[in-house]
Amino acid sequence: MTPVSCHYCGLPFKVRRVEAGRDYFCCTGCAMLSRVPVDEKGQFPVNAHLVSALVTGFLFFNQLLFWLVAVLLVRDSKMEQALRFFWLSGGAALAVWMALAFLFWKERTARAADYVFMTFGLVALVVAFRRQPPWPLEMVVANVVLIVWSFRGLLRKQKG
């Protein structure tokens, strides 16, 4: 394993082999931010990297929204409609996982630890789906952990 520094935040990490002229990133967040150009005024154009991250956030927001609607319907004793929203929340949770997997593939930042996190996240989602209806809290926790892990570079400042 060869030590390299993240092209965006400067965090050191190791890779199997170093290719000349290639930028290396510690996470998907750093890779995405480095590929979104920002001008002197702080303006940035919409590009595929930014849209991918926004779609992932939108899916996660809908997962939470469907869960909230289901809980409110349970409180109003509308169990049939609540069940539908629990299933919608579960579907949105799987869509978030697939969007994160797509981001790892697209940004080409996945390393062994990323595969481990994604595998455990998928296992948590499958376990939550085994309950009838799917258990939203477990799915939310799994996706929050995956999102924080995937975008941990957003918490760091760009190197000098």
N, C-alpha and C positions, 0 to 999 in steps of 0.2 A: 504494500500500500504506500502510495506516494502522497506526502502532505501538500496541499494547495490551499489557497485563500479564496474565499468567496469574492467574485468579481464585483458584487454590489455592496455587501456590508463588511467584507474583510475578515470574516470569521474563518479560522483555520479548520480544515477537515481533511480526510484522506480519501483518495480515489485509487482504483486499481491500476489504471495507466493514464499517463498524461499525454494529450495530443497537442502538438504545437499549434498555436493560434486559436485554440478553443477557450471560451470563457466557461468557468466553473462556478456553480452556485450551490450554496448550502441547503437551499429549500426552494420550493415552488414560488413562494412569495418574493424572494430576491430575484429569481429568474424573470418573473412577471414584471416587477417594478423596473428592472433594468431595460426591459424591452418596450416600455411605454415612454416615449420621448416627451420631455418637458422643456418648454422654452424658458427664456429669461423671466417672463411674467407669470410663470407657474401654470400656464395653459398647456393642455395636452390633447392630442387628437385621439379620437376613438379608434382603437385597433383591435385585432382579434384577441390579443392577450387580455386586454381590459374587459372586453365583452365576455370572455370565458369566465373570468373571476366574478363579474356581475351576475351572470347566469347562475353560477353556483350559489352566490348569496341570495338571489331571488328564490331559488329552489328551497334553500334552508328556511328563509322567511315563510314560505308557503307551508313547509312542514310544521313550523310552530303555529301558524295561523290555523291550519286544519285541526291541530291538537286542541287549541283553545276553543274553537267552535264546537268540537266534540264534547269537551268538558262542559261548556255552557248548555249544550243540548241535553246532556245527562242530568244537569241540575234542574232542567225543565221537564224531566221525565219523558223525553223524546228519544227513546233508546234506538229505534230503527234508523233515524237520521244520524244519531251520534255514531252508530256503528259504521255508517258509510264514511263519515269524516275520520274515524280512527283508521280505516283502510286507506283513505286518501293521504293521511299523514304518513302511514307506512310506505306508500308508493313514493311520496316525495322524499322520504328518508333514503330509499334505494336510489332515487334519481340523484340525490346529493352525493352519495357514495360513487356512483358512476361518473358524475361530473368531476369529482376530485381525481378519480383514476384517469380520466381523460386529460386533466391538467398535468398530472405527473407524466403521462405519455407525451403530451404535446410540448411541454417545457423541457423534457429530457433531463429531469433532475432526480429521478427515483434512484435511491440506493437501498441497500439491504434493510436498514431501519425503516425506511418508508414502506417497503413491502410488508414488513412485520406489522406496522401500524395499520395498514390497509387490510391485511388479513384479519387482525383482531377486530377491526371495525366491522368487517363483513360478518364475522362470526357473531358479534353482538347483535347485528341487525337480524340475522337468521334466528337467533335465540328469541329475540323480541317478537318475531313473526310467528313463532311456534305457539305463542299464546293466542287465544281467540277471544276478543279481537287483538290485533297487534298492540304491544305495550309501548306507547309513545315516549315515556320518560327514558327508557333504555336507549331508544333510537336517537333521541335528542342528545343524550350524554355521549353516545358513540360518535355522532357527527360533530359535536362541539370539539371533542378531543382530536378528531381527524382534521378539522378545519384549523384549529390552533397549531397543530403539528405541521400542516401543509404550508401555512402562511406565517410561520414563526419569524421569518425574515422581515415582515412588516413591523415588528416590534423593535428592530434595530435601526440605527441611523446609517445612512449611506456613508461609505468611507470617504475621507477627505477629498 
